[in-house]
Amino acid sequence: MNRRQVLALAAASMVAPAVARAQDQWPGRPVTLLVPFAAGGSNDVVARLIAPALEQKFGQPFVVENRPGGGGSLGMGMVARARPDGLTLLISSASNHVFHPLVSGDLGYDTREALPAACMLVDVPNVLAVHPGFGVTNVQELIAKVRATRGGVSFASSGVGTSNHLAGELFRLRTGIDLTHVPYRGGGPAINDLISGTVPMAFMNLPTVAPPASDGRVRIIAVCTAERVSIRRDLPTVTEQGVPDYAVRSWTGLFAPRGTPAPVIDRLSAAVREALASPQIGGRLVAIGSEPLWMSPSDTDAFVRQEYDRWAPVVRAAGITTQG
């Protein structure tokens, strides 16, 4: 071994322990949990429930930052371009991680590669909700009402290319009724306009709709899942009410920029798993309409790829695009 090789080996032997110590001491500074939708939606709610538990675990602030726009692509792109130091993380969902790239085309990067998973957080049922003044209580009444309305009816969603958007477009295609999509910059603004009656119907995530539905400000008439959800067994599915081959699910996970050190990801994933298992966090998520669904980083990445493979042909065959 020559002198240069000896010096290189000595340098590496000093750097490796330093890197290991830095990863063990992570985060060392405040961490940003970026939510790519407006405050008040289901992703935002999950982030604000998880953040205090992570702060307590790691002794640093976990700051929730909302960056809505482009069906989640604005905030998602910011995290994809961030330094992979574990200090900028993404609270991401089926909407912006899978559906939006499929319906809007090239984002300039592949979410499956640019934003690997830390873990899965929750399974989030989508629901079909209406303003009480719209005068319908089930799916068949809704279909009849829209068919009798000249020019059709508008439906709200949390944004272009979101799971809510896809749920509405798939409903339109399966029923043949005249529906016009009205996208919002997140579930919060959308639910506000549904409550006010500005829009008569909406496809939304259950945690966003549950609070105003509990006091009668909106009415949930169906869940969009393939089967009834355990947390609201009283709600029938769309398919149960006469619309065949209909199911759209959503979920929320935690992701980081590509290159984030694996030890950091593993520590973060383990902390989230512990938080979701606690009555304070897991119980609260169930109470607001989400089901805790922790998965390891590798299992979450595999799940996201399966979602892509499942929905890509459906989106192409149905012709669902951001122009809808």
Buried (B, 14 or more C-beta within 10 A) or exposed (E): EEEEEEEEEEEEEEEEEEEEEBBEEBBEEEBBBBBBBBBBBBBBBBBBBBBBBBBEBBEBBBEBBBBBBBBBBBBBBBBBEBEBBBBBBBBBBBBBBBBBBBBBEEBEBEBBEBBBBBBBBBBBBBBBBBBBEBEBEBBBBBBEBBEEEEEEBBBBBBBBBBBBBBBBBBBBBBBEBEBEBBBBBBBBBBBBBBBEEEBBBBBBBBBBBBBBBEEEBBBBBBBBBEEBBEBBEEBBBBBBBEBEEBBBBBBBBBBBBEEBBEBBBBBBBBBBBBBBEEEEBBEBBBEBBBBBBBBBBEEBBEBBEEBBEEBEEEBEEBEBBBEB
